[in-house]
Amino acid sequence: MKRASSVKGRALIVVALLTAISSQSVVARAQDADAARQAAWGIMAGGEGVTGAYRGTLVDGVAGGVMAQFPLPSRHLSLRADLEYHWVGTSGGDRVDVVHPGGVGSDGRCAGGILCAIGGSYSRIVATSFSLVARMNDPATRWSPYLIGGVAGYLTGNSDEPLFQFRPNHLGFQGGVGFEVRPNKHTYFVEMRYLGVPPGGIVPVTVGMRF
């Protein structure tokens, strides 16, 4: 009789422990979900390449910026706003020459077919963008791949910078993929995006953290 009571008591203790662990797990997942659904701001930095008409004239550069992310009613979607600074180098280093006022075509020739040099050694772009972020996993999951896509606006540097000679558009789009992980209260991410700046584009690969 005593042995049966002992076994029953141990069983009750095990059930109580399992219930407590389960409850804590549910609470932790709820807290993770709440953390993932809060508005956050962050920072990012990395390197970048160029595509389209810019290849052969412009080369790799660096990028850095700040961002803010706001959850939407759908659990997997967020709205994101970015402000970034891009510094893009020139192929061959410094090449300063009189630049034809008609600009430079994708073949490196000035308007009128005259071969001309590109002035300056780097170009600057300030980009603002508004995008939709689609997270693949549930917000309560501490890691997830995600997709990003939206519209962007650009301000370029002075008229003596190489990029100016291409007469880039001030409006474009962006799209890319990323991966994020939240080991604690901060979220860390790495992503690759394409920013269309017609007649070419830039491809930043950045790492960052959201607070």
N, C-alpha and C positions, 0 to 999 in steps of 0.2 A: 504493500500500500504506500509506504514511504517512498519506494523507488518510483512508483507511478507518479506520485506527486512531484518528485524531483524532476522527472522527465518532462512533465507538463509545465513546470516552472521554467525550465530551460527553454522549452519551445516558445513560451510566452515572451521570454527575454529576446530570443532570436527574431520573433515576429515584430517586437517593438523596435529592435535595432534596424531591421529592414525597412520598417515604416518610416523611421527617422531619416535614414539615408535617402530613401525615395523622395521624401518631402524636401530635403535639402537640395536634391538634384533638380526637382521641379522649380524650387525657388531660384536656384542658380541659373537655370535655363531662362526663367522669366526675367531675371536681372540682366542676363546677356542680351535678350531680345529688346528690353527697354533701352539698354546702352546703344544697341545698334540702330534704334529708331529715333535717337535724339539728333538734333542739328549739331554739326561739328564744323570746325575750321581746321586747316592744316597747312603744311609747308611741303615743298618738293624741289628737287634739283637733279640734274643729270646732263647727259650729252645728247647731241642730235646730229642728223645728217640732212641732206637736201635731195630733192627729186625734181623731175621735169626739166624745164628750161634752165634751172639754176645749176645743174650738174655741169662740171667742167669749168665753171667760173667761181661759184661759191663752194665751200667745203664744210667739214664738220665744225660744230660750234658747241656752246653750252647753253643751258636753260635753267631758270629758277623762278619760283613764284609762290603765290599763296592761293588757297582755295577755300570755299565754303560749301557744305553739302547739307541739303534739307530733305528729310524723308517725305514721301508722298503717301496717300492713303493705301496704295498697293504695297504690300509688305516687301516686295523685291525691288521697288523702284525708288529712286531719289533724284532730286534736281541739284545740279552742281554748277557753281560759278567759279571761274578761274581768272586770275590776273597773272600773266607771265612776262618775263623779260628774256628775249632770245638774242644771243650774240653769235653771229655767223662769220667765219673767216673767209678769206679769198684765196683761191688756188694760186700758188706761186709766190705767196707773200706780198710785200708791197709792190704795187704797180701803179704809179701815179702818172697820169698823162692828161692831155686835154680831151675831155669827153664830148662827143658829138651831141648837140642839143636834141637831136631826134631820138636818142636812146639807142639801146643795143638789142639786137634780135637774138633768138635762141642759138644762132650759128656764130655768135660773137662779132657780128658785123653791125656797124652803125647804120642808121637810116641812110639810104642812098647807096648801100653796098660797100662802103669804105670800112676796111678792117681797122678797129680802134682798140685801145687799151682801156682797162677798167680802172677808175681812180679809187684810191683808198685801199685799206687792208682788211676791213671788217664792216659788217652791216648790223644794224640794231632793229629789232622788232619788239614792240609792246603789243601783246595780244590779250584780248578779253574774250571769254567764251561762256556760253550757257548750254549745258548739256543734260541729257537724260542718262542716268546710270542704272543699268539692270544687273542686279546681283543674282548669281545662279543659285546659291544656297539660301536656306531660310535665315533670317536675321539672327536667330538664336545660335546659329553655327558660327564658331570662332574664325573660320576661314572660308573664302569663297573666290572663285574667278568671277569677273564681271565684264560687261560690255559698256562702252561709252560712246555717245554720238550727239552732235549738236551743231550750233552755228558759232561763228567767231568773227570778231572785228579786229583790224590791225592798224597800228600806227608805225610807220617806218621812220628811219633816221634822216639825216641831212641829205641834200641833193648830191653831195660828193661821195656818198657811200655806194658801193657796187650794186646793192639791191635796187636802189632807186632807178638805175638805168633800165631795168626791166618793166618799169611802170606797174608795180604789183597792185592788185585789187585791194581795197580796204575791207572787203567782206568775203567770207569764205565759210568753210565747214571743217569739222574735225570728227574723227572717229578712231576707235582703238580698243584694245583689250588690256585687262589688268588682273592682278591677283592681290588679295588683301588677307591679313591675318591679325587677330586681336588677342594676343597672349595675356594682356592685362587691360587696364582702362583705356589705353591708347591703341589705335589701329595703324598698322604699318602696311604700305602698299608699294608695288612696283608695276609700272604700266608702260606700254608703247602706244603712241598715238600718231596719226597723220593729220597735219594741219594744212589744208589747202589754201595756198596763197597764190592764186593764179597770176602768172603762167607756170608756176611751179608749186612746190610744197616743202615743208620741213617735217622731219620725223624725230620728235624727242622721245628718248627713253629715260624715264625718271623714277626715282625712289622718293618716298615721302612718308609723312606721319600725320594722322588726324588726331586732334585733341578732344 
